[in-house]
Amino acid sequence: MIRDLDDKKTTRGRSHSILMENRQKVSITGVQDVDSFDEATVLLVTDMGYITLHGVDLHISKLNLEEGQLIVEGEIIALQYSDADYAGGKGSGLLSRLFR
């Protein structure tokens, strides 16, 4: 389920950084939540908006939401920032589309 970024704006304040090593490992700080993940895609909410990681054989090796830290390993193909409208926005989940 996609989170509403307006709700997250009140909790902003942590620093945000991304460190990628050889396209095999990415460390991200300022992570507020992981909305979804599988071996090809990780969708997460950070202090700076949504980030979508695309890749092959992705797995989360560390997740600490209290400290806002996430480490994903695998073959990273793309890293993309987006806002709530692009990511689907509130109410655009499968159930909302089914019950229109």
Phi and psi in radians as a Rosetta constraint file:
Dihedral C 1 N 2 CA 2 C 2 CIRCULARHARMONIC -1.388 0.35
Dihedral N 2 CA 2 C 2 N 3 CIRCULARHARMONIC 2.319 0.35
Dihedral C 2 N 3 CA 3 C 3 CIRCULARHARMONIC -1.484 0.35
Dihedral N 3 CA 3 C 3 N 4 CIRCULARHARMONIC 2.671 0.35
Dihedral C 3 N 4 CA 4 C 4 CIRCULARHARMONIC -1.474 0.35
Dihedral N 4 CA 4 C 4 N 5 CIRCULARHARMONIC 2.107 0.35
Dihedral C 4 N 5 CA 5 C 5 CIRCULARHARMONIC -1.127 0.35
Dihedral N 5 CA 5 C 5 N 6 CIRCULARHARMONIC -0.480 0.35
Dihedral C 5 N 6 CA 6 C 6 CIRCULARHARMONIC -1.070 0.35
Dihedral N 6 CA 6 C 6 N 7 CIRCULARHARMONIC -0.629 0.35
Dihedral C 6 N 7 CA 7 C 7 CIRCULARHARMONIC -1.170 0.35
Dihedral N 7 CA 7 C 7 N 8 CIRCULARHARMONIC -0.553 0.35
Dihedral C 7 N 8 CA 8 C 8 CIRCULARHARMONIC -1.410 0.35
Dihedral N 8 CA 8 C 8 N 9 CIRCULARHARMONIC -0.351 0.35
Dihedral C 8 N 9 CA 9 C 9 CIRCULARHARMONIC -1.072 0.35
Dihedral N 9 CA 9 C 9 N 10 CIRCULARHARMONIC -0.521 0.35
Dihedral C 9 N 10 CA 10 C 10 CIRCULARHARMONIC -1.256 0.35
Dihedral N 10 CA 10 C 10 N 11 CIRCULARHARMONIC -0.330 0.35
Dihedral C 10 N 11 CA 11 C 11 CIRCULARHARMONIC -1.782 0.35
Dihedral N 11 CA 11 C 11 N 12 CIRCULARHARMONIC 0.100 0.35
Dihedral C 11 N 12 CA 12 C 12 CIRCULARHARMONIC -1.175 0.35
Dihedral N 12 CA 12 C 12 N 13 CIRCULARHARMONIC 2.760 0.35
Dihedral C 12 N 13 CA 13 C 13 CIRCULARHARMONIC 2.582 0.35
Dihedral N 13 CA 13 C 13 N 14 CIRCULARHARMONIC -0.452 0.35
Dihedral C 13 N 14 CA 14 C 14 CIRCULARHARMONIC -1.283 0.35
Dihedral N 14 CA 14 C 14 N 15 CIRCULARHARMONIC 2.649 0.35
Dihedral C 14 N 15 CA 15 C 15 CIRCULARHARMONIC -1.275 0.35
Dihedral N 15 CA 15 C 15 N 16 CIRCULARHARMONIC 2.796 0.35
Dihedral C 15 N 16 CA 16 C 16 CIRCULARHARMONIC -2.284 0.35
Dihedral N 16 CA 16 C 16 N 17 CIRCULARHARMONIC 2.296 0.35
Dihedral C 16 N 17 CA 17 C 17 CIRCULARHARMONIC -2.603 0.35
Dihedral N 17 CA 17 C 17 N 18 CIRCULARHARMONIC 2.736 0.35
Dihedral C 17 N 18 CA 18 C 18 CIRCULARHARMONIC -2.297 0.35
Dihedral N 18 CA 18 C 18 N 19 CIRCULARHARMONIC 2.245 0.35
Dihedral C 18 N 19 CA 19 C 19 CIRCULARHARMONIC -2.220 0.35
Dihedral N 19 CA 19 C 19 N 20 CIRCULARHARMONIC 2.041 0.35
Dihedral C 19 N 20 CA 20 C 20 CIRCULARHARMONIC -1.933 0.35
Dihedral N 20 CA 20 C 20 N 21 CIRCULARHARMONIC 2.327 0.35
Dihedral C 20 N 21 CA 21 C 21 CIRCULARHARMONIC -2.009 0.35
Dihedral N 21 CA 21 C 21 N 22 CIRCULARHARMONIC 1.936 0.35
Dihedral C 21 N 22 CA 22 C 22 CIRCULARHARMONIC 0.927 0.35
Dihedral N 22 CA 22 C 22 N 23 CIRCULARHARMONIC 0.524 0.35
Dihedral C 22 N 23 CA 23 C 23 CIRCULARHARMONIC 0.966 0.35
Dihedral N 23 CA 23 C 23 N 24 CIRCULARHARMONIC 0.346 0.35
Dihedral C 23 N 24 CA 24 C 24 CIRCULARHARMONIC -2.007 0.35
Dihedral N 24 CA 24 C 24 N 25 CIRCULARHARMONIC -0.301 0.35
Dihedral C 24 N 25 CA 25 C 25 CIRCULARHARMONIC -2.626 0.35
Dihedral N 25 CA 25 C 25 N 26 CIRCULARHARMONIC 2.316 0.35
Dihedral C 25 N 26 CA 26 C 26 CIRCULARHARMONIC -2.258 0.35
Dihedral N 26 CA 26 C 26 N 27 CIRCULARHARMONIC 2.303 0.35
Dihedral C 26 N 27 CA 27 C 27 CIRCULARHARMONIC -1.942 0.35
Dihedral N 27 CA 27 C 27 N 28 CIRCULARHARMONIC 2.222 0.35
Dihedral C 27 N 28 CA 28 C 28 CIRCULARHARMONIC -2.207 0.35
Dihedral N 28 CA 28 C 28 N 29 CIRCULARHARMONIC 2.317 0.35
Dihedral C 28 N 29 CA 29 C 29 CIRCULARHARMONIC -1.954 0.35
Dihedral N 29 CA 29 C 29 N 30 CIRCULARHARMONIC 2.836 0.35
Dihedral C 29 N 30 CA 30 C 30 CIRCULARHARMONIC 1.457 0.35
Dihedral N 30 CA 30 C 30 N 31 CIRCULARHARMONIC 0.333 0.35
Dihedral C 30 N 31 CA 31 C 31 CIRCULARHARMONIC -1.392 0.35
Dihedral N 31 CA 31 C 31 N 32 CIRCULARHARMONIC 2.242 0.35
Dihedral C 31 N 32 CA 32 C 32 CIRCULARHARMONIC -1.733 0.35
Dihedral N 32 CA 32 C 32 N 33 CIRCULARHARMONIC -0.583 0.35
Dihedral C 32 N 33 CA 33 C 33 CIRCULARHARMONIC -2.882 0.35
Dihedral N 33 CA 33 C 33 N 34 CIRCULARHARMONIC 2.732 0.35
Dihedral C 33 N 34 CA 34 C 34 CIRCULARHARMONIC -1.927 0.35
Dihedral N 34 CA 34 C 34 N 35 CIRCULARHARMONIC 1.981 0.35
Dihedral C 34 N 35 CA 35 C 35 CIRCULARHARMONIC -1.360 0.35
Dihedral N 35 CA 35 C 35 N 36 CIRCULARHARMONIC -0.703 0.35
Dihedral C 35 N 36 CA 36 C 36 CIRCULARHARMONIC -2.789 0.35
Dihedral N 36 CA 36 C 36 N 37 CIRCULARHARMONIC 2.757 0.35
Dihedral C 36 N 37 CA 37 C 37 CIRCULARHARMONIC -2.789 0.35
Dihedral N 37 CA 37 C 37 N 38 CIRCULARHARMONIC 2.617 0.35
Dihedral C 37 N 38 CA 38 C 38 CIRCULARHARMONIC -2.689 0.35
Dihedral N 38 CA 38 C 38 N 39 CIRCULARHARMONIC -2.952 0.35
Dihedral C 38 N 39 CA 39 C 39 CIRCULARHARMONIC -1.219 0.35
Dihedral N 39 CA 39 C 39 N 40 CIRCULARHARMONIC -0.269 0.35
Dihedral C 39 N 40 CA 40 C 40 CIRCULARHARMONIC -1.920 0.35
Dihedral N 40 CA 40 C 40 N 41 CIRCULARHARMONIC -0.392 0.35
Dihedral C 40 N 41 CA 41 C 41 CIRCULARHARMONIC -2.554 0.35
Dihedral N 41 CA 41 C 41 N 42 CIRCULARHARMONIC 2.426 0.35
Dihedral C 41 N 42 CA 42 C 42 CIRCULARHARMONIC -2.215 0.35
Dihedral N 42 CA 42 C 42 N 43 CIRCULARHARMONIC 2.132 0.35
Dihedral C 42 N 43 CA 43 C 43 CIRCULARHARMONIC -1.939 0.35
Dihedral N 43 CA 43 C 43 N 44 CIRCULARHARMONIC 2.106 0.35
Dihedral C 43 N 44 CA 44 C 44 CIRCULARHARMONIC -2.349 0.35
Dihedral N 44 CA 44 C 44 N 45 CIRCULARHARMONIC 2.763 0.35
Dihedral C 44 N 45 CA 45 C 45 CIRCULARHARMONIC -1.849 0.35
Dihedral N 45 CA 45 C 45 N 46 CIRCULARHARMONIC 2.221 0.35
Dihedral C 45 N 46 CA 46 C 46 CIRCULARHARMONIC -2.069 0.35
Dihedral N 46 CA 46 C 46 N 47 CIRCULARHARMONIC 3.098 0.35
Dihedral C 46 N 47 CA 47 C 47 CIRCULARHARMONIC -1.118 0.35
Dihedral N 47 CA 47 C 47 N 48 CIRCULARHARMONIC -0.337 0.35
Dihedral C 47 N 48 CA 48 C 48 CIRCULARHARMONIC -1.861 0.35
Dihedral N 48 CA 48 C 48 N 49 CIRCULARHARMONIC 0.135 0.35
Dihedral C 48 N 49 CA 49 C 49 CIRCULARHARMONIC 2.149 0.35
Dihedral N 49 CA 49 C 49 N 50 CIRCULARHARMONIC -2.927 0.35
Dihedral C 49 N 50 CA 50 C 50 CIRCULARHARMONIC -1.416 0.35
Dihedral N 50 CA 50 C 50 N 51 CIRCULARHARMONIC 2.555 0.35
Dihedral C 50 N 51 CA 51 C 51 CIRCULARHARMONIC -2.241 0.35
Dihedral N 51 CA 51 C 51 N 52 CIRCULARHARMONIC 2.325 0.35
Dihedral C 51 N 52 CA 52 C 52 CIRCULARHARMONIC -2.017 0.35
Dihedral N 52 CA 52 C 52 N 53 CIRCULARHARMONIC 2.174 0.35
Dihedral C 52 N 53 CA 53 C 53 CIRCULARHARMONIC -1.777 0.35
Dihedral N 53 CA 53 C 53 N 54 CIRCULARHARMONIC 2.264 0.35
Dihedral C 53 N 54 CA 54 C 54 CIRCULARHARMONIC -1.985 0.35
Dihedral N 54 CA 54 C 54 N 55 CIRCULARHARMONIC 2.465 0.35
Dihedral C 54 N 55 CA 55 C 55 CIRCULARHARMONIC -3.089 0.35
Dihedral N 55 CA 55 C 55 N 56 CIRCULARHARMONIC -2.851 0.35
Dihedral C 55 N 56 CA 56 C 56 CIRCULARHARMONIC -2.219 0.35
Dihedral N 56 CA 56 C 56 N 57 CIRCULARHARMONIC 2.360 0.35
Dihedral C 56 N 57 CA 57 C 57 CIRCULARHARMONIC 0.945 0.35
Dihedral N 57 CA 57 C 57 N 58 CIRCULARHARMONIC 0.740 0.35
Dihedral C 57 N 58 CA 58 C 58 CIRCULARHARMONIC -1.308 0.35
Dihedral N 58 CA 58 C 58 N 59 CIRCULARHARMONIC 2.436 0.35
Dihedral C 58 N 59 CA 59 C 59 CIRCULARHARMONIC -2.551 0.35
Dihedral N 59 CA 59 C 59 N 60 CIRCULARHARMONIC 2.557 0.35
Dihedral C 59 N 60 CA 60 C 60 CIRCULARHARMONIC -1.505 0.35
Dihedral N 60 CA 60 C 60 N 61 CIRCULARHARMONIC 2.002 0.35
Dihedral C 60 N 61 CA 61 C 61 CIRCULARHARMONIC -1.639 0.35
Dihedral N 61 CA 61 C 61 N 62 CIRCULARHARMONIC -0.345 0.35
Dihedral C 61 N 62 CA 62 C 62 CIRCULARHARMONIC -2.638 0.35
Dihedral N 62 CA 62 C 62 N 63 CIRCULARHARMONIC 2.346 0.35
Dihedral C 62 N 63 CA 63 C 63 CIRCULARHARMONIC -2.493 0.35
Dihedral N 63 CA 63 C 63 N 64 CIRCULARHARMONIC 2.060 0.35
Dihedral C 63 N 64 CA 64 C 64 CIRCULARHARMONIC -2.327 0.35
Dihedral N 64 CA 64 C 64 N 65 CIRCULARHARMONIC 1.666 0.35
Dihedral C 64 N 65 CA 65 C 65 CIRCULARHARMONIC -1.248 0.35
Dihedral N 65 CA 65 C 65 N 66 CIRCULARHARMONIC -0.458 0.35
Dihedral C 65 N 66 CA 66 C 66 CIRCULARHARMONIC -1.108 0.35
Dihedral N 66 CA 66 C 66 N 67 CIRCULARHARMONIC -0.688 0.35
Dihedral C 66 N 67 CA 67 C 67 CIRCULARHARMONIC -1.676 0.35
Dihedral N 67 CA 67 C 67 N 68 CIRCULARHARMONIC -0.120 0.35
Dihedral C 67 N 68 CA 68 C 68 CIRCULARHARMONIC 1.289 0.35
Dihedral N 68 CA 68 C 68 N 69 CIRCULARHARMONIC 0.542 0.35
Dihedral C 68 N 69 CA 69 C 69 CIRCULARHARMONIC -1.935 0.35
Dihedral N 69 CA 69 C 69 N 70 CIRCULARHARMONIC 2.444 0.35
Dihedral C 69 N 70 CA 70 C 70 CIRCULARHARMONIC -2.481 0.35
Dihedral N 70 CA 70 C 70 N 71 CIRCULARHARMONIC 2.375 0.35
Dihedral C 70 N 71 CA 71 C 71 CIRCULARHARMONIC -2.206 0.35
Dihedral N 71 CA 71 C 71 N 72 CIRCULARHARMONIC 2.197 0.35
Dihedral C 71 N 72 CA 72 C 72 CIRCULARHARMONIC -2.085 0.35
Dihedral N 72 CA 72 C 72 N 73 CIRCULARHARMONIC 2.332 0.35
Dihedral C 72 N 73 CA 73 C 73 CIRCULARHARMONIC -2.096 0.35
Dihedral N 73 CA 73 C 73 N 74 CIRCULARHARMONIC 2.669 0.35
Dihedral C 73 N 74 CA 74 C 74 CIRCULARHARMONIC 2.434 0.35
Dihedral N 74 CA 74 C 74 N 75 CIRCULARHARMONIC -2.989 0.35
Dihedral C 74 N 75 CA 75 C 75 CIRCULARHARMONIC -1.527 0.35
Dihedral N 75 CA 75 C 75 N 76 CIRCULARHARMONIC 1.910 0.35
Dihedral C 75 N 76 CA 76 C 76 CIRCULARHARMONIC -1.575 0.35
Dihedral N 76 CA 76 C 76 N 77 CIRCULARHARMONIC 2.131 0.35
Dihedral C 76 N 77 CA 77 C 77 CIRCULARHARMONIC -1.696 0.35
Dihedral N 77 CA 77 C 77 N 78 CIRCULARHARMONIC -0.702 0.35
Dihedral C 77 N 78 CA 78 C 78 CIRCULARHARMONIC -2.682 0.35
Dihedral N 78 CA 78 C 78 N 79 CIRCULARHARMONIC 2.660 0.35
Dihedral C 78 N 79 CA 79 C 79 CIRCULARHARMONIC -2.293 0.35
Dihedral N 79 CA 79 C 79 N 80 CIRCULARHARMONIC 2.187 0.35
Dihedral C 79 N 80 CA 80 C 80 CIRCULARHARMONIC -2.343 0.35
Dihedral N 80 CA 80 C 80 N 81 CIRCULARHARMONIC 2.256 0.35
Dihedral C 80 N 81 CA 81 C 81 CIRCULARHARMONIC -1.495 0.35
Dihedral N 81 CA 81 C 81 N 82 CIRCULARHARMONIC 2.603 0.35
Dihedral C 81 N 82 CA 82 C 82 CIRCULARHARMONIC -2.720 0.35
Dihedral N 82 CA 82 C 82 N 83 CIRCULARHARMONIC 2.904 0.35
Dihedral C 82 N 83 CA 83 C 83 CIRCULARHARMONIC -1.814 0.35
Dihedral N 83 CA 83 C 83 N 84 CIRCULARHARMONIC -3.105 0.35
Dihedral C 83 N 84 CA 84 C 84 CIRCULARHARMONIC -1.090 0.35
Dihedral N 84 CA 84 C 84 N 85 CIRCULARHARMONIC -0.661 0.35
Dihedral C 84 N 85 CA 85 C 85 CIRCULARHARMONIC -1.124 0.35
Dihedral N 85 CA 85 C 85 N 86 CIRCULARHARMONIC -0.759 0.35
Dihedral C 85 N 86 CA 86 C 86 CIRCULARHARMONIC -1.206 0.35
Dihedral N 86 CA 86 C 86 N 87 CIRCULARHARMONIC -0.687 0.35
Dihedral C 86 N 87 CA 87 C 87 CIRCULARHARMONIC -1.313 0.35
Dihedral N 87 CA 87 C 87 N 88 CIRCULARHARMONIC -0.118 0.35
Dihedral C 87 N 88 CA 88 C 88 CIRCULARHARMONIC 2.203 0.35
Dihedral N 88 CA 88 C 88 N 89 CIRCULARHARMONIC -0.525 0.35
Dihedral C 88 N 89 CA 89 C 89 CIRCULARHARMONIC 1.185 0.35
Dihedral N 89 CA 89 C 89 N 90 CIRCULARHARMONIC 2.976 0.35
Dihedral C 89 N 90 CA 90 C 90 CIRCULARHARMONIC -1.165 0.35
Dihedral N 90 CA 90 C 90 N 91 CIRCULARHARMONIC 2.362 0.35
Dihedral C 90 N 91 CA 91 C 91 CIRCULARHARMONIC 1.422 0.35
Dihedral N 91 CA 91 C 91 N 92 CIRCULARHARMONIC 0.220 0.35
Dihedral C 91 N 92 CA 92 C 92 CIRCULARHARMONIC -1.847 0.35
Dihedral N 92 CA 92 C 92 N 93 CIRCULARHARMONIC 0.303 0.35
Dihedral C 92 N 93 CA 93 C 93 CIRCULARHARMONIC -1.248 0.35
Dihedral N 93 CA 93 C 93 N 94 CIRCULARHARMONIC 3.057 0.35
Dihedral C 93 N 94 CA 94 C 94 CIRCULARHARMONIC -1.009 0.35
Dihedral N 94 CA 94 C 94 N 95 CIRCULARHARMONIC -0.800 0.35
Dihedral C 94 N 95 CA 95 C 95 CIRCULARHARMONIC -1.114 0.35
Dihedral N 95 CA 95 C 95 N 96 CIRCULARHARMONIC -0.679 0.35
Dihedral C 95 N 96 CA 96 C 96 CIRCULARHARMONIC -1.105 0.35
Dihedral N 96 CA 96 C 96 N 97 CIRCULARHARMONIC -0.676 0.35
Dihedral C 96 N 97 CA 97 C 97 CIRCULARHARMONIC -1.236 0.35
Dihedral N 97 CA 97 C 97 N 98 CIRCULARHARMONIC -0.586 0.35
Dihedral C 97 N 98 CA 98 C 98 CIRCULARHARMONIC -1.210 0.35
Dihedral N 98 CA 98 C 98 N 99 CIRCULARHARMONIC -0.614 0.35
Dihedral C 98 N 99 CA 99 C 99 CIRCULARHARMONIC -1.795 0.35
Dihedral N 99 CA 99 C 99 N 100 CIRCULARHARMONIC 0.514 0.35
